[in-house]
């Protein structure tokens, strides 16, 4: 048995309206791994046009829209505001999945 250090991905992107967060991101979805720090949560690994990889932090909103069935497809995600639920407020993120072959612009 040994200790294993859990770390946040160095290339983690958070969607939201705070200063260090992005409003939107897109890329080719290549993986939907379980979050190392919060196992019920899933993250989304996107490859950018230039080949860079980023990890989009998962959320309740994204978890209802993106699944492993979307791996290999181009996705666009955008923070559109806040909504209320029985558990408090949550980020509303719009996710769009391209249903054809990626184009050169993607």
matplotlib code that plots the C-alpha trace (Angstrom):
import matplotlib.pyplot as plt

x = [0.0, 1.2, -0.1, -1.3, -1.5, -4.6, -4.1, -6.2, -5.2, -2.7, -4.8, -8.2, -10.7, -13.7, -16.7, -18.3, -18.4, -15.6, -12.3, -10.2, -12.9, -13.9, -17.3, -16.9, -14.6, -14.7, -12.8, -12.8, -14.0, -11.5, -12.2, -14.7, -12.6, -13.8, -12.6, -9.7, -10.8, -14.6, -15.2, -19.0, -18.0, -16.9, -14.5, -14.2, -10.9, -10.9, -8.3, -8.0, -7.4, -3.7, -3.4, -3.3, -5.4, -7.5, -9.7, -13.1, -14.3, -17.5, -20.8, -24.3, -25.4, -22.7, -23.3, -26.8, -25.7, -22.4, -21.7, -19.1, -21.3, -20.1, -16.4, -14.9, -17.3, -16.7, -18.3, -18.9, -19.8, -20.8, -21.7, -25.0, -25.8, -27.0, -30.2, -31.7, -32.5, -33.6, -29.9, -29.0, -27.8, -25.9, -24.1, -26.2, -23.9, -25.1, -23.5, -23.7, -22.4, -21.5, -23.2, -21.1, -17.5, -15.3, -14.5, -11.2, -12.5, -13.0]
y = [0.0, 3.5, 7.1, 8.5, 12.3, 13.6, 16.7, 18.8, 18.7, 21.4, 22.4, 22.5, 25.0, 26.2, 27.8, 30.7, 34.4, 34.8, 36.5, 33.3, 31.4, 31.2, 31.9, 29.2, 26.6, 24.0, 21.1, 17.5, 15.4, 12.6, 11.4, 11.7, 10.7, 10.6, 13.6, 12.6, 14.8, 14.3, 10.8, 11.2, 14.1, 13.7, 16.0, 16.4, 16.3, 18.4, 18.6, 22.1, 22.9, 23.5, 20.1, 21.4, 19.5, 21.0, 19.5, 21.1, 20.8, 18.9, 20.2, 19.0, 20.9, 19.3, 15.9, 15.9, 16.9, 15.2, 11.5, 8.9, 8.5, 12.0, 11.0, 11.6, 14.5, 18.2, 20.0, 23.7, 24.6, 28.0, 29.4, 31.2, 32.2, 30.9, 29.0, 27.9, 24.4, 22.8, 22.4, 26.1, 27.8, 26.1, 27.2, 26.9, 25.6, 25.1, 22.2, 21.7, 18.5, 18.5, 15.4, 15.2, 15.0, 17.8, 20.6, 22.4, 25.3, 23.0]
z = [0.0, -0.8, -0.7, -4.0, -4.4, -6.1, -8.3, -10.5, -14.2, -15.1, -18.1, -16.3, -17.7, -15.7, -17.4, -15.6, -15.1, -12.6, -13.6, -14.0, -15.9, -19.6, -21.0, -23.7, -25.2, -27.9, -29.3, -30.3, -27.3, -26.7, -23.2, -20.3, -17.3, -13.7, -11.7, -9.4, -6.5, -6.8, -8.2, -9.0, -11.3, -14.9, -16.8, -20.5, -22.4, -25.6, -28.3, -29.8, -33.4, -32.8, -31.1, -27.5, -25.0, -22.3, -19.6, -19.2, -15.6, -15.4, -13.9, -13.3, -16.4, -18.6, -17.1, -18.4, -21.9, -22.7, -22.4, -23.5, -26.7, -27.7, -27.8, -31.2, -31.9, -32.0, -29.1, -28.1, -24.6, -23.3, -19.9, -20.2, -16.6, -13.3, -12.4, -9.1, -7.9, -4.7, -3.8, -4.5, -7.6, -10.5, -13.7, -16.9, -19.7, -23.2, -24.9, -28.7, -30.4, -34.1, -35.7, -38.8, -39.9, -38.4, -40.9, -41.4, -39.3, -36.3]

ax = plt.figure().add_subplot(projection="3d")
ax.plot(x, y, z, "-o")
ax.set_aspect("equal")
plt.show()
